[in-house]
């Protein structure tokens, strides 16, 4: 069971790097990197902020996948 994401794809669509996205949502570049790699699951609040900045819904960026 894992939370997967398309964050890198959506980040590329809005043309920002990990540091810039982190600044926009109040997180560090390292946190953004860990989310993209699937090593960290964001809080609901952070997921909502990321989705808003990317112009998408949370479900478009994050999805749950059973093993």
mmCIF file of the N, C-alpha and C atoms, coordinates in Angstrom:
data_MODEL
# 
_entry.id   MODEL 
# 
loop_
_atom_site.group_PDB 
_atom_site.id 
_atom_site.type_symbol 
_atom_site.label_atom_id 
_atom_site.label_alt_id 
_atom_site.label_comp_id 
_atom_site.label_asym_id 
_atom_site.label_entity_id 
_atom_site.label_seq_id 
_atom_site.pdbx_PDB_ins_code 
_atom_site.Cartn_x 
_atom_site.Cartn_y 
_atom_site.Cartn_z 
_atom_site.occupancy 
_atom_site.B_iso_or_equiv 
_atom_site.pdbx_formal_charge 
_atom_site.auth_seq_id 
_atom_site.auth_comp_id 
_atom_site.auth_asym_id 
_atom_site.auth_atom_id 
_atom_site.pdbx_PDB_model_num 
ATOM 1   N N  . UNK A 1 1  ? 0.844  -1.183 0.000   1.00 0.00 ? 1  UNK A N  1 
ATOM 2   C CA . UNK A 1 1  ? 0.000  0.000  0.000   1.00 0.00 ? 1  UNK A CA 1 
ATOM 3   C C  . UNK A 1 1  ? 0.883  1.238  0.000   1.00 0.00 ? 1  UNK A C  1 
ATOM 4   N N  . UNK A 1 2  ? 0.682  2.060  -1.004  1.00 0.00 ? 2  UNK A N  1 
ATOM 5   C CA . UNK A 1 2  ? 1.556  3.224  -1.094  1.00 0.00 ? 2  UNK A CA 1 
ATOM 6   C C  . UNK A 1 2  ? 0.841  4.404  -1.737  1.00 0.00 ? 2  UNK A C  1 
ATOM 7   N N  . UNK A 1 3  ? 1.211  5.569  -1.272  1.00 0.00 ? 3  UNK A N  1 
ATOM 8   C CA . UNK A 1 3  ? 0.721  6.799  -1.883  1.00 0.00 ? 3  UNK A CA 1 
ATOM 9   C C  . UNK A 1 3  ? 1.676  7.141  -3.015  1.00 0.00 ? 3  UNK A C  1 
ATOM 10  N N  . UNK A 1 4  ? 1.173  7.192  -4.202  1.00 0.00 ? 4  UNK A N  1 
ATOM 11  C CA . UNK A 1 4  ? 1.965  7.543  -5.386  1.00 0.00 ? 4  UNK A CA 1 
ATOM 12  C C  . UNK A 1 4  ? 1.614  8.963  -5.799  1.00 0.00 ? 4  UNK A C  1 
ATOM 13  N N  . UNK A 1 5  ? 2.447  9.538  -6.660  1.00 0.00 ? 5  UNK A N  1 
ATOM 14  C CA . UNK A 1 5  ? 2.147  10.909 -7.088  1.00 0.00 ? 5  UNK A CA 1 
ATOM 15  C C  . UNK A 1 5  ? 2.700  11.202 -8.475  1.00 0.00 ? 5  UNK A C  1 
ATOM 16  N N  . UNK A 1 6  ? 2.144  12.261 -9.032  1.00 0.00 ? 6  UNK A N  1 
ATOM 17  C CA . UNK A 1 6  ? 2.574  12.792 -10.328 1.00 0.00 ? 6  UNK A CA 1 
ATOM 18  C C  . UNK A 1 6  ? 3.118  14.213 -10.125 1.00 0.00 ? 6  UNK A C  1 
ATOM 19  N N  . UNK A 1 7  ? 3.715  14.450 -8.971  1.00 0.00 ? 7  UNK A N  1 
ATOM 20  C CA . UNK A 1 7  ? 4.139  15.799 -8.622  1.00 0.00 ? 7  UNK A CA 1 
ATOM 21  C C  . UNK A 1 7  ? 5.192  16.343 -9.580  1.00 0.00 ? 7  UNK A C  1 
ATOM 22  N N  . UNK A 1 8  ? 6.156  15.528 -9.942  1.00 0.00 ? 8  UNK A N  1 
ATOM 23  C CA . UNK A 1 8  ? 7.209  16.005 -10.843 1.00 0.00 ? 8  UNK A CA 1 
ATOM 24  C C  . UNK A 1 8  ? 6.607  16.482 -12.169 1.00 0.00 ? 8  UNK A C  1 
ATOM 25  N N  . UNK A 1 9  ? 5.654  15.723 -12.669 1.00 0.00 ? 9  UNK A N  1 
ATOM 26  C CA . UNK A 1 9  ? 4.978  16.075 -13.932 1.00 0.00 ? 9  UNK A CA 1 
ATOM 27  C C  . UNK A 1 9  ? 4.225  17.404 -13.792 1.00 0.00 ? 9  UNK A C  1 
ATOM 28  N N  . UNK A 1 10 ? 3.489  17.555 -12.712 1.00 0.00 ? 10 UNK A N  1 
ATOM 29  C CA . UNK A 1 10 ? 2.732  18.793 -12.509 1.00 0.00 ? 10 UNK A CA 1 
ATOM 30  C C  . UNK A 1 10 ? 3.650  19.976 -12.226 1.00 0.00 ? 10 UNK A C  1 
ATOM 31  N N  . UNK A 1 11 ? 4.738  19.721 -11.516 1.00 0.00 ? 11 UNK A N  1 
ATOM 32  C CA . UNK A 1 11 ? 5.707  20.792 -11.245 1.00 0.00 ? 11 UNK A CA 1 
ATOM 33  C C  . UNK A 1 11 ? 6.304  21.288 -12.564 1.00 0.00 ? 11 UNK A C  1 
ATOM 34  N N  . UNK A 1 12 ? 6.598  20.352 -13.469 1.00 0.00 ? 12 UNK A N  1 
ATOM 35  C CA . UNK A 1 12 ? 7.146  20.726 -14.780 1.00 0.00 ? 12 UNK A CA 1 
ATOM 36  C C  . UNK A 1 12 ? 6.134  21.551 -15.583 1.00 0.00 ? 12 UNK A C  1 
ATOM 37  N N  . UNK A 1 13 ? 4.854  21.203 -15.455 1.00 0.00 ? 13 UNK A N  1 
ATOM 38  C CA . UNK A 1 13 ? 3.816  21.941 -16.186 1.00 0.00 ? 13 UNK A CA 1 
ATOM 39  C C  . UNK A 1 13 ? 3.764  23.412 -15.795 1.00 0.00 ? 13 UNK A C  1 
ATOM 40  N N  . UNK A 1 14 ? 4.029  23.696 -14.517 1.00 0.00 ? 14 UNK A N  1 
ATOM 41  C CA . UNK A 1 14 ? 3.989  25.099 -14.098 1.00 0.00 ? 14 UNK A CA 1 
ATOM 42  C C  . UNK A 1 14 ? 5.366  25.754 -14.160 1.00 0.00 ? 14 UNK A C  1 
ATOM 43  N N  . UNK A 1 15 ? 6.380  24.973 -14.548 1.00 0.00 ? 15 UNK A N  1 
ATOM 44  C CA . UNK A 1 15 ? 7.703  25.531 -14.826 1.00 0.00 ? 15 UNK A CA 1 
ATOM 45  C C  . UNK A 1 15 ? 8.485  25.993 -13.617 1.00 0.00 ? 15 UNK A C  1 
ATOM 46  N N  . UNK A 1 16 ? 8.415  25.233 -12.521 1.00 0.00 ? 16 UNK A N  1 
ATOM 47  C CA . UNK A 1 16 ? 9.184  25.602 -11.329 1.00 0.00 ? 16 UNK A CA 1 
ATOM 48  C C  . UNK A 1 16 ? 10.066 24.433 -10.897 1.00 0.00 ? 16 UNK A C  1 
ATOM 49  N N  . UNK A 1 17 ? 11.149 24.764 -10.213 1.00 0.00 ? 17 UNK A N  1 
ATOM 50  C CA . UNK A 1 17 ? 12.006 23.698 -9.685  1.00 0.00 ? 17 UNK A CA 1 
ATOM 51  C C  . UNK A 1 17 ? 11.533 23.341 -8.273  1.00 0.00 ? 17 UNK A C  1 
ATOM 52  N N  . UNK A 1 18 ? 12.195 22.359 -7.677  1.00 0.00 ? 18 UNK A N  1 
ATOM 53  C CA . UNK A 1 18 ? 11.781 21.883 -6.357  1.00 0.00 ? 18 UNK A CA 1 
ATOM 54  C C  . UNK A 1 18 ? 11.856 22.986 -5.301  1.00 0.00 ? 18 UNK A C  1 
ATOM 55  N N  . UNK A 1 19 ? 12.902 23.788 -5.348  1.00 0.00 ? 19 UNK A N  1 
ATOM 56  C CA . UNK A 1 19 ? 13.054 24.879 -4.376  1.00 0.00 ? 19 UNK A CA 1 
ATOM 57  C C  . UNK A 1 19 ? 11.934 25.896 -4.508  1.00 0.00 ? 19 UNK A C  1 
ATOM 58  N N  . UNK A 1 20 ? 11.621 26.265 -5.743  1.00 0.00 ? 20 UNK A N  1 
ATOM 59  C CA . UNK A 1 20 ? 10.570 27.254 -5.977  1.00 0.00 ? 20 UNK A CA 1 
ATOM 60  C C  . UNK A 1 20 ? 9.213  26.735 -5.512  1.00 0.00 ? 20 UNK A C  1 
ATOM 61  N N  . UNK A 1 21 ? 8.919  25.470 -5.815  1.00 0.00 ? 21 UNK A N  1 
ATOM 62  C CA . UNK A 1 21 ? 7.653  24.896 -5.365  1.00 0.00 ? 21 UNK A CA 1 
ATOM 63  C C  . UNK A 1 21 ? 7.611  24.855 -3.844  1.00 0.00 ? 21 UNK A C  1 
ATOM 64  N N  . UNK A 1 22 ? 8.718  24.478 -3.232  1.00 0.00 ? 22 UNK A N  1 
ATOM 65  C CA . UNK A 1 22 ? 8.783  24.455 -1.778  1.00 0.00 ? 22 UNK A CA 1 
ATOM 66  C C  . UNK A 1 22 ? 8.469  25.814 -1.178  1.00 0.00 ? 22 UNK A C  1 
ATOM 67  N N  . UNK A 1 23 ? 9.052  26.863 -1.742  1.00 0.00 ? 23 UNK A N  1 
ATOM 68  C CA . UNK A 1 23 ? 8.786  28.227 -1.253  1.00 0.00 ? 23 UNK A CA 1 
ATOM 69  C C  . UNK A 1 23 ? 7.317  28.590 -1.417  1.00 0.00 ? 23 UNK A C  1 
ATOM 70  N N  . UNK A 1 24 ? 6.715  28.151 -2.505  1.00 0.00 ? 24 UNK A N  1 
ATOM 71  C CA . UNK A 1 24 ? 5.319  28.487 -2.786  1.00 0.00 ? 24 UNK A CA 1 
ATOM 72  C C  . UNK A 1 24 ? 4.347  27.814 -1.822  1.00 0.00 ? 24 UNK A C  1 
ATOM 73  N N  . UNK A 1 25 ? 4.736  26.650 -1.299  1.00 0.00 ? 25 UNK A N  1 
ATOM 74  C CA . UNK A 1 25 ? 3.827  25.887 -0.436  1.00 0.00 ? 25 UNK A CA 1 
ATOM 75  C C  . UNK A 1 25 ? 4.291  25.835 1.019   1.00 0.00 ? 25 UNK A C  1 
ATOM 76  N N  . UNK A 1 26 ? 5.403  26.496 1.323   1.00 0.00 ? 26 UNK A N  1 
ATOM 77  C CA . UNK A 1 26 ? 5.890  26.519 2.698   1.00 0.00 ? 26 UNK A CA 1 
ATOM 78  C C  . UNK A 1 26 ? 6.602  25.255 3.124   1.00 0.00 ? 26 UNK A C  1 
ATOM 79  N N  . UNK A 1 27 ? 7.325  24.639 2.190   1.00 0.00 ? 27 UNK A N  1 
ATOM 80  C CA . UNK A 1 27 ? 8.083  23.421 2.480   1.00 0.00 ? 27 UNK A CA 1 
ATOM 81  C C  . UNK A 1 27 ? 9.502  23.585 1.937   1.00 0.00 ? 27 UNK A C  1 
ATOM 82  N N  . UNK A 1 28 ? 10.387 22.705 2.346   1.00 0.00 ? 28 UNK A N  1 
ATOM 83  C CA . UNK A 1 28 ? 11.762 22.756 1.852   1.00 0.00 ? 28 UNK A CA 1 
ATOM 84  C C  . UNK A 1 28 ? 11.898 22.025 0.522   1.00 0.00 ? 28 UNK A C  1 
ATOM 85  N N  . UNK A 1 29 ? 12.981 22.292 -0.179  1.00 0.00 ? 29 UNK A N  1 
ATOM 86  C CA . UNK A 1 29 ? 13.273 21.568 -1.414  1.00 0.00 ? 29 UNK A CA 1 
ATOM 87  C C  . UNK A 1 29 ? 13.394 20.084 -1.117  1.00 0.00 ? 29 UNK A C  1 
ATOM 88  N N  . UNK A 1 30 ? 13.991 19.752 0.028   1.00 0.00 ? 30 UNK A N  1 
ATOM 89  C CA . UNK A 1 30 ? 14.177 18.353 0.405   1.00 0.00 ? 30 UNK A CA 1 
ATOM 90  C C  . UNK A 1 30 ? 12.830 17.650 0.590   1.00 0.00 ? 30 UNK A C  1 
ATOM 91  N N  . UNK A 1 31 ? 11.882 18.348 1.166   1.00 0.00 ? 31 UNK A N  1 
ATOM 92  C CA . UNK A 1 31 ? 10.547 17.761 1.345   1.00 0.00 ? 31 UNK A CA 1 
ATOM 93  C C  . UNK A 1 31 ? 9.894  17.493 -0.003  1.00 0.00 ? 31 UNK A C  1 
ATOM 94  N N  . UNK A 1 32 ? 9.988  18.443 -0.912  1.00 0.00 ? 32 UNK A N  1 
ATOM 95  C CA . UNK A 1 32 ? 9.428  18.257 -2.255  1.00 0.00 ? 32 UNK A CA 1 
ATOM 96  C C  . UNK A 1 32 ? 10.095 17.061 -2.930  1.00 0.00 ? 32 UNK A C  1 
ATOM 97  N N  . UNK A 1 33 ? 11.398 16.967 -2.819  1.00 0.00 ? 33 UNK A N  1 
ATOM 98  C CA . UNK A 1 33 ? 12.132 15.848 -3.402  1.00 0.00 ? 33 UNK A CA 1 
ATOM 99  C C  . UNK A 1 33 ? 11.676 14.519 -2.814  1.00 0.00 ? 33 UNK A C  1 
ATOM 100 N N  . UNK A 1 34 ? 11.529 14.474 -1.501  1.00 0.00 ? 34 UNK A N  1 
ATOM 101 C CA . UNK A 1 34 ? 11.093 13.234 -0.843  1.00 0.00 ? 34 UNK A CA 1 
ATOM 102 C C  . UNK A 1 34 ? 9.678  12.849 -1.258  1.00 0.00 ? 34 UNK A C  1 
ATOM 103 N N  . UNK A 1 35 ? 8.805  13.824 -1.418  1.00 0.00 ? 35 UNK A N  1 
ATOM 104 C CA . UNK A 1 35 ? 7.448  13.536 -1.885  1.00 0.00 ? 35 UNK A CA 1 
ATOM 105 C C  . UNK A 1 35 ? 7.498  12.962 -3.296  1.00 0.00 ? 35 UNK A C  1 
ATOM 106 N N  . UNK A 1 36 ? 8.261  13.584 -4.182  1.00 0.00 ? 36 UNK A N  1 
ATOM 107 C CA . UNK A 1 36 ? 8.358  13.110 -5.565  1.00 0.00 ? 36 UNK A CA 1 
ATOM 108 C C  . UNK A 1 36 ? 8.895  11.687 -5.640  1.00 0.00 ? 36 UNK A C  1 
ATOM 109 N N  . UNK A 1 37 ? 9.847  11.357 -4.782  1.00 0.00 ? 37 UNK A N  1 
ATOM 110 C CA . UNK A 1 37 ? 10.427 10.002 -4.767  1.00 0.00 ? 37 UNK A CA 1 
ATOM 111 C C  . UNK A 1 37 ? 9.518  8.978  -4.097  1.00 0.00 ? 37 UNK A C  1 
ATOM 112 N N  . UNK A 1 38 ? 8.503  9.452  -3.402  1.00 0.00 ? 38 UNK A N  1 
ATOM 113 C CA . UNK A 1 38 ? 7.622  8.543  -2.681  1.00 0.00 ? 38 UNK A CA 1 
ATOM 114 C C  . UNK A 1 38 ? 8.148  8.148  -1.317  1.00 0.00 ? 38 UNK A C  1 
ATOM 115 N N  . UNK A 1 39 ? 9.162  8.877  -0.835  1.00 0.00 ? 39 UNK A N  1 
ATOM 116 C CA . UNK A 1 39 ? 9.751  8.586  0.473   1.00 0.00 ? 39 UNK A CA 1 
ATOM 117 C C  . UNK A 1 39 ? 9.023  9.299  1.604   1.00 0.00 ? 39 UNK A C  1 
ATOM 118 N N  . UNK A 1 40 ? 8.126  10.219 1.266   1.00 0.00 ? 40 UNK A N  1 
ATOM 119 C CA . UNK A 1 40 ? 7.423  11.003 2.281   1.00 0.00 ? 40 UNK A CA 1 
ATOM 120 C C  . UNK A 1 40 ? 6.004  11.270 1.797   1.00 0.00 ? 40 UNK A C  1 
ATOM 121 N N  . UNK A 1 41 ? 5.036  11.036 2.664   1.00 0.00 ? 41 UNK A N  1 
ATOM 122 C CA . UNK A 1 41 ? 3.642  11.353 2.349   1.00 0.00 ? 41 UNK A CA 1 
ATOM 123 C C  . UNK A 1 41 ? 3.302  12.692 2.979   1.00 0.00 ? 41 UNK A C  1 
ATOM 124 N N  . UNK A 1 42 ? 2.862  13.644 2.185   1.00 0.00 ? 42 UNK A N  1 
ATOM 125 C CA . UNK A 1 42 ? 2.569  14.974 2.725   1.00 0.00 ? 42 UNK A CA 1 
ATOM 126 C C  . UNK A 1 42 ? 1.319  14.966 3.595   1.00 0.00 ? 42 UNK A C  1 
ATOM 127 N N  . UNK A 1 43 ? 1.239  15.944 4.473   1.00 0.00 ? 43 UNK A N  1 
ATOM 128 C CA . UNK A 1 43 ? 0.020  16.132 5.258   1.00 0.00 ? 43 UNK A CA 1 
ATOM 129 C C  . UNK A 1 43 ? -1.103 16.536 4.300   1.00 0.00 ? 43 UNK A C  1 
ATOM 130 N N  . UNK A 1 44 ? -2.316 16.443 4.778   1.00 0.00 ? 44 UNK A N  1 
ATOM 131 C CA . UNK A 1 44 ? -3.453 16.863 3.964   1.00 0.00 ? 44 UNK A CA 1 
ATOM 132 C C  . UNK A 1 44 ? -3.307 18.337 3.590   1.00 0.00 ? 44 UNK A C  1 
ATOM 133 N N  . UNK A 1 45 ? -2.899 19.145 4.548   1.00 0.00 ? 45 UNK A N  1 
ATOM 134 C CA . UNK A 1 45 ? -2.728 20.572 4.295   1.00 0.00 ? 45 UNK A CA 1 
ATOM 135 C C  . UNK A 1 45 ? -1.700 20.827 3.205   1.00 0.00 ? 45 UNK A C  1 
ATOM 136 N N  . UNK A 1 46 ? -0.560 20.158 3.292   1.00 0.00 ? 46 UNK A N  1 
ATOM 137 C CA . UNK A 1 46 ? 0.481  20.341 2.285   1.00 0.00 ? 46 UNK A CA 1 
ATOM 138 C C  . UNK A 1 46 ? 0.021  19.827 0.927   1.00 0.00 ? 46 UNK A C  1 
ATOM 139 N N  . UNK A 1 47 ? -0.654 18.705 0.899   1.00 0.00 ? 47 UNK A N  1 
ATOM 140 C CA . UNK A 1 47 ? -1.162 18.162 -0.370  1.00 0.00 ? 47 UNK A CA 1 
ATOM 141 C C  . UNK A 1 47 ? -2.143 19.142 -1.018  1.00 0.00 ? 47 UNK A C  1 
ATOM 142 N N  . UNK A 1 48 ? -2.989 19.760 -0.210  1.00 0.00 ? 48 UNK A N  1 
ATOM 143 C CA . UNK A 1 48 ? -3.940 20.743 -0.734  1.00 0.00 ? 48 UNK A CA 1 
ATOM 144 C C  . UNK A 1 48 ? -3.222 21.973 -1.275  1.00 0.00 ? 48 UNK A C  1 
ATOM 145 N N  . UNK A 1 49 ? -2.205 22.439 -0.568  1.00 0.00 ? 49 UNK A N  1 
ATOM 146 C CA . UNK A 1 49 ? -1.428 23.593 -1.034  1.00 0.00 ? 49 UNK A CA 1 
ATOM 147 C C  . UNK A 1 49 ? -0.736 23.273 -2.357  1.00 0.00 ? 49 UNK A C  1 
ATOM 148 N N  . UNK A 1 50 ? -0.130 22.104 -2.445  1.00 0.00 ? 50 UNK A N  1 
ATOM 149 C CA . UNK A 1 50 ? 0.556  21.696 -3.678  1.00 0.00 ? 50 UNK A CA 1 
ATOM 150 C C  . UNK A 1 50 ? -0.431 21.651 -4.837  1.00 0.00 ? 50 UNK A C  1 
ATOM 151 N N  . UNK A 1 51 ? -1.577 21.039 -4.613  1.00 0.00 ? 51 UNK A N  1 
ATOM 152 C CA . UNK A 1 51 ? -2.583 20.933 -5.677  1.00 0.00 ? 51 UNK A CA 1 
ATOM 153 C C  . UNK A 1 51 ? -3.036 22.310 -6.134  1.00 0.00 ? 51 UNK A C  1 
ATOM 154 N N  . UNK A 1 52 ? -3.263 23.212 -5.192  1.00 0.00 ? 52 UNK A N  1 
ATOM 155 C CA . UNK A 1 52 ? -3.718 24.564 -5.544  1.00 0.00 ? 52 UNK A CA 1 
ATOM 156 C C  . UNK A 1 52 ? -2.683 25.288 -6.396  1.00 0.00 ? 52 UNK A C  1 
ATOM 157 N N  . UNK A 1 53 ? -1.418 25.221 -5.982  1.00 0.00 ? 53 UNK A N  1 
ATOM 158 C CA . UNK A 1 53 ? -0.342 25.874 -6.731  1.00 0.00 ? 53 UNK A CA 1 
ATOM 159 C C  . UNK A 1 53 ? -0.212 25.273 -8.139  1.00 0.00 ? 53 UNK A C  1 
ATOM 160 N N  . UNK A 1 54 ? -0.431 23.971 -8.251  1.00 0.00 ? 54 UNK A N  1 
ATOM 161 C CA . UNK A 1 54 ? -0.302 23.287 -9.545  1.00 0.00 ? 54 UNK A CA 1 
ATOM 162 C C  . UNK A 1 54 ? -1.550 23.416 -10.406 1.00 0.00 ? 54 UNK A C  1 
ATOM 163 N N  . UNK A 1 55 ? -2.611 23.988 -9.863  1.00 0.00 ? 55 UNK A N  1 
ATOM 164 C CA . UNK A 1 55 ? -3.851 24.139 -10.633 1.00 0.00 ? 55 UNK A CA 1 
ATOM 165 C C  . UNK A 1 55 ? -4.525 22.813 -10.889 1.00 0.00 ? 55 UNK A C  1 
ATOM 166 N N  . UNK A 1 56 ? -4.453 21.916 -9.913  1.00 0.00 ? 56 UNK A N  1 
ATOM 167 C CA . UNK A 1 56 ? -5.015 20.577 -10.061 1.00 0.00 ? 56 UNK A CA 1 
ATOM 168 C C  . UNK A 1 56 ? -5.735 20.192 -8.773  1.00 0.00 ? 56 UNK A C  1 
ATOM 169 N N  . UNK A 1 57 ? -6.420 19.063 -8.818  1.00 0.00 ? 57 UNK A N  1 
ATOM 170 C CA . UNK A 1 57 ? -7.007 18.531 -7.593  1.00 0.00 ? 57 UNK A CA 1 
ATOM 171 C C  . UNK A 1 57 ? -5.981 17.628 -6.916  1.00 0.00 ? 57 UNK A C  1 
ATOM 172 N N  . UNK A 1 58 ? -6.190 17.393 -5.641  1.00 0.00 ? 58 UNK A N  1 
ATOM 173 C CA . UNK A 1 58 ? -5.294 16.492 -4.912  1.00 0.00 ? 58 UNK A CA 1 
ATOM 174 C C  . UNK A 1 58 ? -5.283 15.120 -5.591  1.00 0.00 ? 58 UNK A C  1 
ATOM 175 N N  . UNK A 1 59 ? -6.457 14.656 -6.037  1.00 0.00 ? 59 UNK A N  1 
ATOM 176 C CA . UNK A 1 59 ? -6.565 13.334 -6.650  1.00 0.00 ? 59 UNK A CA 1 
ATOM 177 C C  . UNK A 1 59 ? -5.836 13.239 -7.986  1.00 0.00 ? 59 UNK A C  1 
ATOM 178 N N  . UNK A 1 60 ? -5.675 14.370 -8.665  1.00 0.00 ? 60 UNK A N  1 
ATOM 179 C CA . UNK A 1 60 ? -4.940 14.353 -9.932  1.00 0.00 ? 60 UNK A CA 1 
ATOM 180 C C  . UNK A 1 60 ? -3.442 14.177 -9.691  1.00 0.00 ? 60 UNK A C  1 
ATOM 181 N N  . UNK A 1 61 ? -2.953 14.669 -8.574  1.00 0.00 ? 61 UNK A N  1 
ATOM 182 C CA . UNK A 1 61 ? -1.521 14.594 -8.273  1.00 0.00 ? 61 UNK A CA 1 
ATOM 183 C C  . UNK A 1 61 ? -1.182 13.369 -7.437  1.00 0.00 ? 61 UNK A C  1 
ATOM 184 N N  . UNK A 1 62 ? -2.011 13.091 -6.434  1.00 0.00 ? 62 UNK A N  1 
ATOM 185 C CA . UNK A 1 62 ? -1.741 11.988 -5.514  1.00 0.00 ? 62 UNK A CA 1 
ATOM 186 C C  . UNK A 1 62 ? -2.764 10.881 -5.686  1.00 0.00 ? 62 UNK A C  1 
ATOM 187 N N  . UNK A 1 63 ? -2.299 9.650  -5.667  1.00 0.00 ? 63 UNK A N  1 
ATOM 188 C CA . UNK A 1 63 ? -3.220 8.504  -5.761  1.00 0.00 ? 63 UNK A CA 1 
ATOM 189 C C  . UNK A 1 63 ? -2.678 7.344  -4.944  1.00 0.00 ? 63 UNK A C  1 
ATOM 190 N N  . UNK A 1 64 ? -3.602 6.536  -4.497  1.00 0.00 ? 64 UNK A N  1 
ATOM 191 C CA . UNK A 1 64 ? -3.271 5.414  -3.620  1.00 0.00 ? 64 UNK A CA 1 
ATOM 192 C C  . UNK A 1 64 ? -3.203 4.143  -4.470  1.00 0.00 ? 64 UNK A C  1 
ATOM 193 N N  . UNK A 1 65 ? -2.156 3.383  -4.247  1.00 0.00 ? 65 UNK A N  1 
ATOM 194 C CA . UNK A 1 65 ? -1.963 2.144  -5.011  1.00 0.00 ? 65 UNK A CA 1 
ATOM 195 C C  . UNK A 1 65 ? -1.678 1.000  -4.053  1.00 0.00 ? 65 UNK A C  1 
ATOM 196 N N  . UNK A 1 66 ? -2.508 -0.030 -4.129  1.00 0.00 ? 66 UNK A N  1 
ATOM 197 C CA . UNK A 1 66 ? -2.292 -1.201 -3.267  1.00 0.00 ? 66 UNK A CA 1 
ATOM 198 C C  . UNK A 1 66 ? -1.262 -2.116 -3.902  1.00 0.00 ? 66 UNK A C  1 
ATOM 199 N N  . UNK A 1 67 ? -0.465 -2.745 -3.044  1.00 0.00 ? 67 UNK A N  1 
ATOM 200 C CA . UNK A 1 67 ? 0.577  -3.667 -3.532  1.00 0.00 ? 67 UNK A CA 1 
ATOM 201 C C  . UNK A 1 67 ? -0.019 -4.951 -4.049  1.00 0.00 ? 67 UNK A C  1 
# 
